[in-house]
Amino acid sequence: MLLQIFCTAKICIEMSDIKTVIALLCKHLDTAANVALKPEHFRLSKFDKKSDDTVRALWNALYTLSCYALDEDQENVKFDICIADKFTTVKLNFAYLQYTAVNFYSLLPSDDCSSRELILAFAWLLGAHSVLKDIVRKKIASSNLGREYSSVDISEQDVSESEHLPSLNAQINNIMHISGKINHNMKGITELVNEKIKLTAKVHATSINASGLPHLSVSEMALTKRLSVQNKDTPLKDEQILHELHNLAVMLDTHAKWNKKKHIFFDWMITVIDEHKKCRASEFTQDNQNELIKFICLLRQLTKCNLRNLKRTSISTKKSNIDWQYASRYLRTMHNATETEDWMLETKAHLEQTETELEEKKKILTNQLNELLSAIPNCIEA
């Protein structure tokens, strides 16, 4: 009897925990990605109950989250530009993210009994690609707080010669000029970094233990100073900054709580998988088969187009940035006077070295022959 009571109490506690965690997940999705999911959607999805609202909400959530994940893993792949159908875009995103559940790709947009398959794809996206972590990181990097501590992104650019420098002296002078500019810029950067460090340290030292924090950041100090100096209403820009920082704090707090309790959600997803195995249909319907075939054909066509575009891009890049190298050195030197001169000098030096070695060997051979000739009379006399 006591064991039964204990098991019942344990089940009740677990049910209470999963409800709390799912509510926390819904809040996190709303604050981080503006995804509107409710705990009721998860409950209905577990048992695959018919609900148009649940299926629609899950498709929208998968669309938003898969676009974030695809942008993180495959930056050059974009399907929402060329395909107007949101459902097909979601399937293509999951295909490129290597989701292997075939049932998912056979789902129809009008199917209101597909919520369990959608929630399985949703959980896979959270677990396999850590999409919520990536969203939080991007939100912080694009906020005022992130911009203060971020470094300047210097994208790689193609460096092409502005003018043809055939002579060696001109090339050396150009290299020395560029080296001087780089040294000057490096000194300027070092001075600016040192000045920034001094000013930041001064701000940190001034704001020690402010509001119970170790110190304030530069942007927080500037905002506090503006708010304390101005006696009038808070400017609109400062209100926006305060609102953004508040939302950021809520998102970070929710994300920290989710990281501590997300294992409860994934344990609950195991029960969803068990339900899925029990009620799993043995065969697809004809409509599901047609949908799967249509999606596979579309995926193959898009993959072929991407491969052809990749080939064209790589070939055009090689033609514009890289000189073709001939197999024959003679053909290479025909288009480069400097290399011709170098080749002639190298050949001349090699020829002189060979002639010197031949002269030395000739002298050695002559000495050996003289020794043999001088030894012949002695041999005859003997």
BELBELBEL-V667925 format. One line per field, one symbol per residue. phi: phi as a letter, one per 40 degrees, with the letter a starting at -180 (. if undefined). psi: psi as a letter, one per 40 degrees, with the letter a starting at -180 (. if undefined). burial: I if it has 9 or more other C-alpha atoms within 8 Angstrom, else O. Layout:
# BELBELBEL-V667925
phi = ???
psi = ???
burial = ???
This chain:
# BELBELBEL-V667925
phi = .cccccccccccccccccccccccccccccccbfccbbdccccccdbfccaccccccccccccccccccccccbccbbbcccbccccccccccccccgcbccdcccccccccbbccccccccccccccbfccccccccccccccccccbccccbccbccbccacbcccccccccccccccccccccccccccccccccccccccccbcgcfgbdacccccccccccccccccccdcccccccccccccccccccccccccbcccccccccccccccccbcccbcccccccccccccccccccccccccccccccccccccbbccbcccccccccbaccccccccccccccccccccccccccccccccccccccccdccccc
psi = ddddddddddddddddddddddddddddddddefhgiiddddddddefihhddddddddddddddddddddddgdehhdedehdhdddddddddddefhehdddeeiidehefeddddddddddddddefdddddddddddeidddddeiihhhihihhihdihgdidddddddddddddddddddddddddddddddddddddddfhfhfeidiiiddddddddddddheaihidddddddddddddddddddddddddedddddddddddddddddehidiiidddddddddddddddddddddddddddddddddddehhhhidhddddedehddddddddddddddddddddddddddddddddddddddedddddd.
burial = OOOOOOOOOOOOOOOOIIIOIIIIIIIIIIIIIOIIIOIOIIOIIIIIIOIOOIIOIIIIIIIIIIIIIIIOOOOOOOIOOOIOOIIIIIIIIIIOIOOOOOOIIIIOOOOIIIIIIIIIIIIIIIOOOIIIOIIIOOIIIOIIIIIOOOOOOOOOOOOOOOOOOOOOOIIOOOOOOOOOOOOOOOOOOOOOOOOOOOOIOOIIOOIIOIOOOOIIIIIOIOIOOOIOOOOOOOOOOIIOIOOIIOIIOIIIOIIOIIOOIIOIIIOIIOOIIOIIOOOOOOOOOOOIIIIIOOIOOOIOOOOOOOOOOOOOOOOOIIIOOOOOOOOOOOIIIOOOIOOIOOOOOOOOOOOOOOOOOOOOOOOOOOOOOOOOOOOOOOOOOO
